[in-house]
Each structure stands twice: as structure tokens, then as C-alpha cells.
């Protein structure tokens, strides 16, 4: 019994590995596994790995199929006890081959997984099975036993034992065997069902857990409490300006209720905005009050970096002066290597240099510094830096003035007919910005702040990392005008705000000119017709309907879009045995209503006017039975009742 249990358990392990080899991703990366195994090997063994790379690469399709067939055959032979002698010997040799070529094909092929140890363990288990087979002899719980009863010579491939008459073996009664066999089947089903998570879930290490959390996933559903004052500070008077900047280690808010352990200039991210006039002398005192080496680099200065942009230790200061010879919107930042880390940790700010010949006066002037946050969780709602994400240019947030969505929650203001000027600096450290105000075209864009350089007729203007530009716009109609980085992925993770343009006092807000469209004419596209006959759910039809109407927003995985559309996987409304609420949302739409305390701003349109009861039942049933959701199916009659109850 013990020998049989060991053999079957080992067969189930091989069955999981065999199932993984039948995935398309295994075939797509087959050669990659070989190259991955070859990296870091000692020089004396390089020839062996290179030999297999050379043999397999021209015939990768053949070797993929050979691997699939070999693993599947070994798994089934172990589980059912078929040709155990041959199976153990071939399995031992195949495990050695796996170990020496591609670190094992046992998966799951994800970050951090190594199969060298697994393959060598397989060798030892096959050796153990050979010893057990030799010592114990024929097992009644195997296909070999049934074959050998009819053809005794089969023992030459089934084991090292002498032929044993079946009468000498007493199998356990079926009341014992049946539950054991059922347990094996259930265990195999559970192992195969777990493949998806094994392939997609990283190992449960603290590093993986910290990297999986983003500030936006931890952010409060409440608006950010206070926005940074973006108003351009007044220009200093006189021929020279004294500027004192300290570097500090401080926690700063980067999303509603979420903080980041930052390196800062002046205890904020970005650092204080500096406003001078072309020709003024800037007398700078920079003091390092942090715990790391830091420096300061002004893009507005023409000065020897080796004298002034030097690293200073904690407790030290550096003093230097420069003349602001060129007008424009400029970045200043820490230049200590790795500069990527220091800027991404918050060490940047803006310096605005007015031209000697002034720009046309503006009624409102704002400073926006675009930056990026690359994070991992330290504890709770405190985040720290993730250098791997910085190198991959994979930010968790792209923000204006340090905080995600702060000017969406607390708009910048202006008045109709007045000039609004935005000094926009892209601190990066890595991503380009396509600055745009929705519903507006800039009156002027000053790439360098020089009036002679002004360009007009521009709706979107690119500002590269380390660059700045000045944007003028005059809006004659009151309303809300969003400003964004038009790289829309950046806007989705924080780089969006609102310019609230007010009308004359007492002027009522205009209503959008929205009206009902005329129904389609005869012969034009109209709502799908319901299938004839009684309703019966078809998974294929449900998947098609979901893909057509729902997958773009809620995704094929049912996980929704972060901060926009809620997940359907595990959603309480979808799982409720009473389907009324679920159906009414599909019928009538939904927006702005909290779900588990979170407000999702994406608007769910009403499908009731355009889809039949059967179509909506198909969509609901797909959602109720996919992604491990297990809820009661609905019928077209349920949809009809929900439509009537909802007045649609």
C-alpha cells in the first residue's frame, strides 16, 4: 500500500508538469528555458548546454512535442502502474536530462522558480521506486498486475521480481479501494485546477508581496485632503536673490492617505518653486540634512558642475552663485549617482526665469512639475522606492506636483476670458509628457520662455524628461477643462487635473446639449433579436456577448480596470443568489455609487434599451459562472421581471 501511494503521488506530480507542457507559453519559450539554464553555469560544463541549444533550436517544434509526450506518458504510467521497471529507468534518465539541459520542465515557469533541485529529487525518487519494486515485488494495485495475470512474461518490463501467482496476493476490498481511488481523482482535479494560480502568482516572498501593492490600490476612496498650492510665487526684487534649500528625509503624501518615504528638497515633493528674473544673480546655499550623500543641479544655470554640483555628506553645505542668463521653466534636481534613484525618490523642483522682455501679463499663473513614483510597500500605507521598476520605467503613479489626482479633487481656477499661464516642468526621471488641456488650444507655447520663440495653434505639446515649457490659454466659456499627460496610461495613474473656469458672478452653468437619438430606420442595425423557444444558457453565446459588450471595461479576466471599473470576479452583487440587483445594473447602468466603500468613476451604460432579455441573461450568466464565480444561473424571465421592477 505504501509503495503504491508513493508511486501514485509521484505520478500526480508528473501529471501537473505534463499539463504545463501543453500550454502555448511552454512552446513559445522552450528555447528560452535552455538559454536561461545555460546562464551562470561553470565554464567546464558550457559545452553541454550549448550542445543542446544547438540541437534543439533548429527543431524546436519536434522537441516540444517529444517533451510533452514523454512527460505525459511517464505521468500516466506512474499513476496506473504500467511497465514500472521500464518507466522508472526511463524516468530516471529523463530527469537527469531535464536537470542538465533546462533546469526542469516541471514549472511553474515564473520568476524565482528553480527546478534543478526538483529534477535531482526526481532522480532519487525513481531510485527509491526501483528499490521498492525490487524488494516488494508485484503490486495488485497496478495495470501490470492485471497484464501479468494473463501474460506472466510481462514481469520482464514490470519489475525485477519473480513471477507471482495472483492467488498469493490479496487486494483490499472495494469498500476500501473505492474511496482511495476517488481521493486520487479528486486530488488530481485539484492539482490541475491550481495550474492557473501556479503560473500567475509569484512565490509568497516578502519582496513579491511588497512589489504587488501599489499606492493607488491602498488609496482612500475619499478625495485627497489638501492640494499643493500651484500658484507661481512672486519674483524676487533686486539684482540678486538668496536661495536656501535643505535636503531632508521626510514622509510625503503621494495618494489619498498613502505616504512615501522620500528624499526631499525643503520637506516637500517637488521642492519649493523658485521665481527669478533673467539677469538676476542667484546666491544658493544648499545644506544636506538627510542621511545620504546629495547634490543639487540647476538646469537654469551655466556653471561648472565640478565646482558646484558636487556631492556633500550629511551635515555639510555648499554655496555658489550663478546668473540666470536664460528665461524659461527649468528643472532642478539631485545629481548624485544613481541620479535615477535620487530624482525618483523626490529630489526635484522647478525654477522659473522671467524674460527680460516680459511675457504678456497673465491673470493666473501656475507651476506644475510632473514626476513619477516607483514604489513598493514598506508597511501599511507607507511606500518606499523600487529600483527595479525605475530601471524598467514602470511607475505606479505619474503625478503633477507630487500627488496623484490632487488637482482633479481640488481644481485650479480661472475666469472666462482671462489668460491662464502654466509653467510646466517634467522632472521625469524617465517618461515623456504630452501636455494637453482637454477642450482648449493653447494661445501660445513658449518652449524656452523667450517671447520670440512663441508658437501658436498647438493643442498638445511634448515636454521631455528634464525639460520645461510655458503654456498660455484663454478660455471664453466657463466649465471644467481637464489637463492631462496625453500619454493616457499616465493620466490613468495620476497625471490628470482640472482647470475650473468660472463665468461672470451669477451666471448659471450651461447644460450639455444632450438629447435622445432617433431610433434606427428600417433595415439599419437594431437591438439583437431574442432566440426562439425557451431560454437555455449557452456558455459560448454568453462568452461572445460578454466579449462584445463588457470585456473592454471589465476585462476578459473579470478583474476590471484599477480606479475606473470594478472587478466582477468575486463581486458580491454578481455572486448574490438573488439576481435582481445584478440584472438591474446591466439593464439600467451605474456610475458614482460606492462598491465596498470604493467609488468607481467609470460609467456603466444601460444595456436594457438595446439588448433583449436573453442577451442580458447570457451576459449575467457568463459573469456568474466565470473566474471561479459560482452563482445561480438566471433566466430570460428573471431579466424580464428585473426590467419591469426597474421601470425599464
C-alpha positions in Angstrom: 0.0 0.0 0.0 2.8 2.4 0.9 4.7 1.6 -2.3 1.5 2.2 -4.3 0.8 5.5 -2.6 4.3 6.7 -3.3 4.1 5.8 -6.9 0.7 7.4 -7.5 1.6 10.6 -5.6 4.8 10.9 -7.7 2.7 10.3 -10.8 0.4 13.2 -9.9 3.4 15.5 -9.6 4.4 14.5 -13.1 0.9 14.9 -14.3 1.0 18.6 -13.2 4.3 19.1 -15.0 2.9 17.3 -18.1 -0.2 19.6 -18.1 2.1 22.7 -18.1 4.0 21.5 -21.2 0.7 21.5 -23.2 0.3 25.3 -22.8 1.2 27.6 -25.7 3.5 29.6 -23.5 5.7 26.5 -22.9 6.2 26.0 -26.6 6.8 29.7 -27.1 9.6 29.8 -24.5 11.1 26.4 -24.9 14.4 27.6 -26.3 14.4 30.4 -23.7 14.4 27.8 -20.9 17.5 26.3 -22.4 19.3 29.7 -22.6 18.2 30.5 -19.1 19.7 27.3 -17.8 22.9 28.0 -19.6 23.4 31.3 -17.9 25.7 31.2 -14.8 26.9 27.6 -15.4 30.6 26.8 -14.8 32.9 27.1 -17.8 33.7 23.4 -17.9 30.0 22.5 -18.5 29.2 25.2 -21.0 29.7 22.8 -23.9 26.9 20.5 -22.7 24.3 23.3 -22.5 25.5 24.8 -25.8 25.2 21.4 -27.4 21.5 21.1 -26.5 20.8 24.7 -27.5 22.4 24.0 -30.9 20.5 20.7 -31.3 17.1 21.9 -30.2 16.9 25.4 -31.8 16.5 24.3 -35.4 14.0 21.6 -34.4 12.2 23.3 -31.5 8.7 22.0 -32.6 9.9 18.4 -32.6 11.5 18.7 -29.1 8.4 20.4 -27.7 6.2 17.5 -28.8 8.8 14.9 -27.6 8.8 16.6 -24.1 5.0 16.7 -24.0 4.7 13.1 -24.9 7.5 11.9 -22.6 6.1 13.7 -19.5 2.5 12.7 -20.2 3.5 9.1 -20.8 5.6 8.9 -17.6 2.8 10.5 -15.5 0.1 8.1 -16.7 2.5 5.1 -16.4 3.3 6.0 -12.8 -0.3 6.6 -11.8 -1.7 3.4 -13.3 1.4 1.2 -12.6 2.2 0.4 -16.2 5.6 -1.1 -17.2 7.0 0.0 -13.9 10.5 -1.3 -14.4 10.9 0.4 -17.8 9.1 3.6 -16.5 11.4 4.0 -13.6 14.6 3.6 -15.6 13.4 5.9 -18.4 12.1 8.4 -15.9 15.4 8.4 -14.1 17.3 9.1 -17.3 14.8 11.7 -18.4 15.1 13.5 -15.1 18.9 13.6 -15.5 18.4 15.0 -19.0 16.0 17.7 -17.7 18.4 18.7 -14.9 21.3 19.0 -17.2 19.6 20.9 -20.0 16.8 23.2 -19.0 16.6 23.1 -15.2 13.4 21.1 -15.4 10.2 21.3 -17.3 8.1 20.8 -14.2 7.1 24.5 -14.0 5.6 26.8 -12.9 7.7 28.8 -15.2 7.7 32.1 -13.3 10.2 34.4 -11.6 12.2 32.9 -8.8 11.4 29.3 -9.6 14.3 26.8 -10.0 13.9 23.2 -10.9 17.5 22.0 -10.6 16.7 20.7 -7.1 13.4 19.2 -8.3 14.9 17.3 -11.2 17.6 15.8 -8.9 14.9 14.9 -6.4 13.0 13.1 -9.2 16.1 11.0 -9.8 16.3 10.0 -6.2 12.5 9.2 -6.1 12.9 7.0 -9.2 15.8 5.2 -7.5 13.6 4.7 -4.4 10.8 3.2 -6.6 13.3 0.8 -8.2 14.4 -0.4 -4.8 10.8 -0.7 -3.6 9.9 -2.6 -6.8 12.8 -5.0 -6.3 12.1 -5.6 -2.6 8.3 -5.7 -2.5 7.6 -7.3 -5.8 4.3 -7.2 -7.7 1.6 -4.8 -6.5 -2.1 -5.8 -7.0 -2.9 -2.0 -7.4 -1.4 -1.7 -10.9 -2.2 -2.3 -14.6 1.0 -4.5 -14.5 -0.8 -6.9 -12.1 -3.7 -7.4 -14.5 -1.5 -7.9 -17.5 0.8 -10.3 -15.7 -2.2 -12.5 -14.7 -2.8 -13.1 -18.4 0.8 -13.0 -19.7 3.4 -13.9 -16.9 6.3 -12.9 -19.2 5.2 -9.2 -18.7 7.2 -9.2 -15.5 10.3 -8.6 -17.6 9.1 -5.0 -18.1 7.1 -4.6 -14.9 9.7 -5.3 -12.3 12.7 -7.3 -11.0 10.6 -9.7 -9.1 9.9 -13.4 -9.9 6.5 -14.2 -11.3 4.0 -14.3 -8.5 0.7 -16.2 -8.8 -2.2 -13.9 -8.4 -3.7 -16.2 -5.7 -0.8 -15.3 -3.5 -1.9 -11.6 -3.5 -4.9 -10.4 -1.5 -6.2 -7.0 -2.7 -8.1 -4.8 -0.2 -11.8 -4.9 -0.5 -13.5 -2.4 -2.8 -15.1 -0.6 0.1 -11.5 0.5 0.9 -10.2 0.8 -2.6 -13.1 2.9 -4.0 -12.6 5.8 -1.5 -8.9 5.7 -2.2 -9.4 5.8 -5.9 -11.9 8.7 -5.5 -9.4 10.5 -3.4 -6.8 10.2 -6.2 -9.2 11.5 -8.8 -10.2 14.5 -6.6 -6.5 15.2 -5.8 -5.6 15.2 -9.5 -8.5 17.5 -10.3 -7.4 20.0 -7.6 -3.8 19.9 -8.7 -4.8 20.6 -12.3 -7.3 23.3 -11.3 -4.4 25.1 -9.4 -2.3 25.4 -12.5 -3.6 28.9 -13.3 -2.6 30.4 -10.0 0.7 28.5 -10.1 1.5 30.1 -13.4 0.4 33.6 -12.5 1.0 34.1 -8.8 4.6 34.8 -7.7 6.1 33.0 -4.8 4.9 34.3 -1.5 8.0 36.1 -0.6 8.1 39.5 1.3 9.6 41.1 -1.8 6.9 39.9 -4.1 4.2 40.9 -1.7 5.7 44.4 -1.3 6.0 44.9 -5.0 2.4 43.7 -5.7 0.9 46.6 -3.7 0.6 50.0 -5.4 -0.2 53.3 -3.8 -3.4 53.6 -5.8 -4.6 50.2 -4.6 -4.1 51.5 -1.0 -5.5 54.9 -1.5 -8.6 56.1 0.3 -11.9 56.4 -1.6 -12.1 59.9 -0.1 -10.6 62.8 -2.1 -7.1 63.9 -1.1 -7.4 66.3 1.8 -5.4 69.1 0.5 -3.7 70.0 -2.7 -0.3 71.7 -3.1 -0.6 75.4 -3.9 0.4 75.6 -7.5 0.4 79.4 -7.7 3.6 80.9 -9.1 5.3 82.7 -6.2 6.2 86.4 -6.8 9.5 87.2 -8.4 12.2 88.4 -6.1 13.3 92.1 -6.3 16.8 93.5 -6.7 19.7 92.3 -8.7 20.4 89.2 -6.6 18.3 86.5 -4.9 19.3 84.5 -1.9 18.0 80.9 -2.0 18.4 78.5 0.9 17.5 74.8 0.2 17.8 71.9 2.6 17.6 68.2 1.7 15.7 66.1 4.1 14.3 62.6 4.6 10.5 63.0 5.0 7.3 61.2 4.5 5.2 62.8 1.8 1.6 62.1 0.7 1.5 60.7 -2.8 -2.1 59.5 -3.0 -5.1 59.9 -0.7 -4.0 58.6 2.7 -0.8 57.0 1.3 2.7 58.2 2.1 6.1 57.7 0.6 9.5 57.7 2.5 11.1 60.3 0.3 14.3 62.3 -0.1 13.2 65.9 -0.5 14.2 69.5 -1.1 12.6 71.6 1.6 10.4 68.8 3.1 8.2 68.6 0.0 7.9 66.9 -3.4 8.5 68.8 -5.6 10.8 71.2 -3.8 9.9 74.9 -3.5 9.3 76.7 -6.7 12.0 79.4 -7.3 11.0 82.5 -9.3 13.6 84.9 -10.6 14.1 87.4 -13.4 16.5 87.0 -16.4 19.8 88.6 -15.4 19.4 88.2 -11.6 22.2 86.5 -9.7 21.1 83.5 -7.6 23.1 83.0 -4.4 22.5 79.4 -3.3 23.1 77.7 0.0 22.4 74.0 -0.2 22.5 72.1 3.1 22.3 68.3 3.4 20.2 67.5 6.4 19.4 63.9 5.2 21.1 60.6 5.8 22.6 60.1 2.3 25.1 62.0 0.1 23.2 64.5 -2.1 23.9 67.3 -4.5 21.9 69.9 -6.5 21.8 70.6 -10.2 20.1 73.6 -11.8 19.1 73.3 -15.5 18.7 77.1 -15.4 22.4 77.7 -14.6 25.5 77.8 -16.8 28.2 76.9 -14.2 31.0 74.3 -13.8 29.3 71.1 -12.3 32.7 70.0 -10.9 32.7 73.1 -8.7 29.0 73.5 -7.7 27.1 70.3 -8.4 29.2 68.3 -6.0 28.1 65.6 -3.6 28.0 66.7 0.0 27.7 64.5 3.1 25.0 64.8 5.7 25.6 67.9 7.8 27.6 69.7 5.1 26.7 72.7 3.0 27.7 74.0 -0.4 27.5 77.7 -1.5 27.7 79.0 -5.0 26.2 81.7 -7.3 25.1 81.9 -10.9 23.5 84.4 -13.2 20.1 83.4 -14.6 21.0 84.2 -18.2 18.2 82.3 -20.0 14.5 82.7 -19.5 12.2 79.7 -19.2 10.8 77.0 -17.0 13.7 74.8 -15.7 14.2 71.7 -13.6 16.5 71.5 -10.6 17.3 68.1 -9.1 19.8 66.0 -7.2 22.5 64.7 -9.5 24.2 62.2 -7.1 24.6 58.8 -8.7 22.4 56.9 -9.3 20.6 60.1 -10.4 17.6 58.0 -11.4 17.1 56.9 -7.8 17.6 60.4 -6.3 15.1 62.1 -8.7 12.6 59.2 -8.4 12.8 59.5 -4.7 11.5 63.1 -4.9 14.6 65.3 -5.2 13.4 67.7 -7.9 11.8 71.1 -8.2 11.1 74.0 -10.7 12.9 77.3 -11.2 11.0 79.9 -13.3 13.1 82.6 -15.0 11.1 85.5 -16.4 12.4 87.0 -19.6 13.9 90.5 -19.6 11.2 91.5 -22.1 8.2 90.3 -20.1 5.6 88.0 -21.5 2.1 89.4 -21.8 0.6 89.7 -18.3 -1.4 86.7 -17.0 -4.3 86.8 -14.7 -3.4 83.4 -13.1 0.0 81.7 -13.2 0.6 78.1 -12.0 3.6 75.9 -11.7 3.1 72.2 -12.5 6.0 69.7 -12.0 5.3 66.3 -13.5 7.0 63.4 -11.7 6.9 59.6 -11.3 6.7 57.3 -8.3 8.1 53.8 -8.4 7.1 52.1 -5.2 6.9 49.0 -3.0 5.2 48.7 0.3 7.2 49.2 3.5 4.3 48.7 6.0 0.7 49.6 5.9 0.2 52.7 3.8 3.8 53.7 3.8 5.6 53.1 0.5 9.3 53.1 -0.4 11.4 53.0 -3.6 11.5 50.1 -6.1 14.7 50.5 -8.2 13.8 47.6 -10.5 10.6 49.4 -11.5 12.7 52.6 -12.1 15.0 50.7 -14.5 12.0 49.2 -16.3 10.3 52.7 -16.4 7.2 51.1 -14.9 5.8 53.7 -12.5 2.9 53.1 -10.1 2.0 56.8 -10.3 2.6 59.7 -12.7 1.7 62.9 -10.9 1.6 66.7 -11.0 3.3 68.3 -8.0 3.8 65.1 -6.2 0.3 63.7 -5.5 -2.0 61.6 -7.7 -5.2 63.3 -8.8 -4.9 66.2 -6.4 -6.0 68.8 -8.9 -8.9 66.6 -10.0 -10.1 66.7 -6.5 -9.1 70.3 -5.9 -9.2 72.1 -9.3 -7.0 75.0 -10.3 -9.2 78.1 -11.0 -9.5 80.8 -13.6 -12.2 83.1 -15.1 -13.7 83.1 -18.5 -11.8 85.5 -20.9 -8.7 85.8 -18.7 -5.3 84.5 -19.5 -4.1 81.5 -17.5 -0.4 80.7 -17.7 1.0 77.3 -16.8 4.7 76.7 -16.2 5.1 73.0 -16.8 8.3 71.2 -15.9 8.8 67.5 -16.5 11.1 66.1 -13.7 10.7 62.6 -15.0 13.0 60.9 -14.3 12.3 58.9 -17.4 8.9 59.4 -19.1 8.0 62.0 -21.7 4.9 64.1 -21.2 2.4 65.1 -23.8 0.8 68.1 -22.1 -2.8 68.9 -23.1 -5.8 70.8 -21.8 -9.0 69.0 -23.0 -11.3 71.4 -24.8 -8.6 74.0 -25.3 -5.9 75.1 -27.8 -3.0 77.0 -26.3 -2.8 80.7 -27.3 0.9 80.4 -27.1 3.5 77.9 -26.1 7.0 79.2 -25.1 9.4 76.2 -25.4 12.1 78.2 -23.7 10.3 81.2 -22.2 11.6 83.6 -24.8 8.7 85.6 -26.4 10.5 85.4 -29.8 10.1 81.6 -29.6 6.4 81.5 -29.1 4.3 79.1 -31.2 0.6 79.0 -31.5 -2.2 76.7 -32.7 -0.9 73.9 -30.5 -3.3 71.6 -28.6 -0.7 69.1 -27.3 3.0 69.8 -26.7 5.7 67.3 -25.8 7.9 68.0 -22.7 10.7 65.6 -22.3 12.3 64.5 -19.0 14.3 67.4 -17.7 12.6 69.9 -20.0 10.1 72.7 -19.3 7.7 74.9 -21.3 5.3 77.8 -20.7 1.7 77.5 -21.8 -0.8 80.3 -22.2 -4.5 79.8 -22.8 -7.6 82.0 -22.7 -11.0 80.2 -22.3 -14.1 82.2 -23.2 -16.7 79.7 -21.9 -17.0 78.7 -18.3 -16.6 75.0 -17.5 -14.3 72.2 -16.3 -11.3 71.8 -18.5 -9.2 68.7 -17.6 -5.4 69.0 -18.1 -3.5 65.7 -18.7 -0.4 64.0 -19.8 -2.0 62.7 -23.0 0.0 59.5 -22.7 -3.2 58.2 -21.4 -1.7 55.4 -19.3 0.0 58.2 -17.3 -3.3 60.0 -16.9 -4.9 56.9 -15.6 -2.4 56.6 -12.8 -2.5 60.2 -11.6 -1.4 62.7 -14.2 -4.8 64.5 -14.6 -6.2 67.6 -13.0 -9.0 70.1 -13.7 -8.9 73.8 -14.7 -12.2 75.2 -13.3 -13.0 78.3 -15.5 -15.7 80.4 -13.8 -18.1 82.7 -15.6 -19.4 86.1 -14.5 -20.8 86.2 -11.0 -24.4 84.9 -11.0 -24.1 83.2 -14.4 -25.8 79.8 -14.3 -23.9 76.8 -15.6 -24.9 75.8 -19.1 -26.5 72.3 -19.6 -24.9 69.9 -22.1 -26.9 69.7 -25.3 -27.8 66.0 -25.0 -31.0 64.6 -26.4 -32.4 61.2 -27.3 -31.4 59.9 -30.8 -34.0 58.8 -33.3 -34.5 55.1 -33.5 -32.8 53.3 -36.3 -34.6 53.3 -39.6 -35.9 50.1 -41.2 -33.1 47.9 -42.4 -30.5 49.6 -40.2 -28.8 47.9 -37.2 -31.1 47.4 -34.2 -31.2 45.5 -31.0 -30.4 41.8 -31.4 -33.4 39.5 -31.6 -34.0 37.0 -28.8 -33.6 33.4 -29.8 -36.8 31.5 -30.4 -38.0 28.9 -28.0 -37.5 28.5 -24.2 -34.3 30.2 -22.8 -31.4 27.9 -22.3 -27.9 29.3 -21.3 -25.1 28.6 -23.8 -21.6 29.3 -22.4 -20.3 30.0 -25.9 -23.1 32.5 -26.5 -22.5 34.1 -23.1 -18.8 34.4 -23.7 -19.4 36.1 -27.0 -21.9 38.6 -25.5 -19.6 39.4 -22.7 -16.7 39.9 -25.1 -18.8 42.2 -27.3 -20.3 44.5 -24.6 -18.4 44.1 -21.4 -14.8 42.9 -21.8 -13.3 46.2 -22.8 -14.0 47.7 -19.4 -14.2 44.8 -17.1 -11.5 42.8 -19.0 -11.6 39.3 -20.1 -10.2 38.2 -16.7 -13.2 39.9 -14.9 -10.7 42.0 -12.9 -11.9 45.4 -14.2 -9.7 48.4 -14.5 -8.0 49.9 -11.4 -9.5 53.1 -10.2 -12.1 53.0 -13.1 -14.3 49.9 -13.4 -14.8 47.4 -10.6 -13.9 43.7 -10.7 -16.6 41.2 -11.4 -14.6 38.3 -10.1 -15.7 37.8 -6.5 -18.1 40.7 -6.7 -20.8 40.4 -4.1 -23.6 41.6 -6.4 -22.6 39.1 -9.1 -22.5 36.2 -6.5 -25.8 37.0 -4.8 -28.3 34.2 -5.2 -31.0 37.0 -5.7 -30.0 38.3 -9.2 -32.3 41.4 -9.2 -29.5 43.9 -8.3 -27.1 42.3 -10.8 -29.6 42.4 -13.6 -30.8 45.9 -12.9 -27.2 47.2 -13.1 -26.8 45.6 -16.6 -30.2 46.9 -17.6 -30.0 50.4 -16.3 -26.3 51.2 -15.9 -24.5 52.6 -12.9 -22.0 55.3 -12.0 -20.7 57.0 -8.9 -22.2 54.5 -6.4 -19.8 53.1 -3.8 -19.0 49.4 -4.1 -17.5 48.0 -0.9 -16.6 51.6 0.1 -14.9 52.4 -3.2 -16.3 54.8 -5.8 -15.5 53.7 -9.3 -15.7 56.7 -11.7 -16.2 54.7 -14.9 -19.7 55.0 -16.2 -21.6 51.7 -16.8 -24.1 52.4 -19.7 -27.6 50.9 -19.6 -28.0 47.9 -21.9 -31.7 47.5 -21.3 -32.8 49.6 -24.3 -30.5 47.8 -26.8 -30.4 44.2 -25.7 -33.0 41.5 -25.3 -33.8 39.7 -22.1 -32.0 36.6 -23.4 -28.9 38.6 -24.3 -28.7 40.2 -20.8 -29.3 36.7 -19.2 -26.4 35.4 -21.3 -24.1 38.2 -20.0 -25.2 37.8 -16.4 -24.7 34.0 -16.5 -21.3 34.4 -18.0 -20.3 36.7 -15.2 -21.9 34.4 -12.6 -20.0 31.3 -13.7 -16.6 32.6 -14.9 -13.3 33.3 -13.0 -14.2 30.9 -10.2 -17.5 32.7 -9.6 -20.2 30.2 -8.7 -23.7 31.7 -8.5 -27.1 30.5 -9.5 -28.0 30.9 -13.2 -30.7 33.4 -14.3 -33.3 33.1 -17.0 -34.8 35.5 -19.5 -37.9 35.6 -17.3 -35.7 36.8 -14.4 -34.4 39.6 -16.7 -38.0 40.5 -17.7 -39.0 40.7 -14.0 -36.0 42.9 -13.2 -36.7 45.1 -16.2 -40.3 45.6 -15.0 -39.3 46.3 -11.4 -36.7 48.8 -12.6 -39.2 50.6 -14.8 -37.2 49.9 -17.9 
